[in-house]
Amino acid sequence: MNLPWHLYLMALLYIIAGLNHFRNPGMYIKIIPPFFSNPKLINILSGGAEFILGILLIVPLTMHFAAWGVIALLIAVFPANLFMYQNKKAGFGLPKWILFVRLPLQIVLIFWAYQYTL
């Protein structure tokens, strides 16, 4: 089965992002809203999920399952994106408009992953 190049791109993005959770955990821990307990564990779980789902996206047998997993993950991490927008420290000093644009970008990423659930 020949997989499209944009599926490989999406997989690569999630693999890199997942690895970055372990390479630079402080960046991710900083954006986890304070009402979540154990942000270190959440970082490990979300980074591991991104990495594993990225790999599973390029395996034809698991691609559909992985795409649904990516959608679930994007929904699960949305509170962190919202927290970045609302909290200046969590926003890394980025302009508000960039943090705002990032919010609906989740919908685009969900739609991209949905293309592989069918």
Summary of the structure (lengths in Angstrom):
residues: 118
radius of gyration: 14.6
end to end distance: 15.0
largest distance: 46.2
contacts: 341
relative contact order: 0.15
helix: 74%
strand: 0%
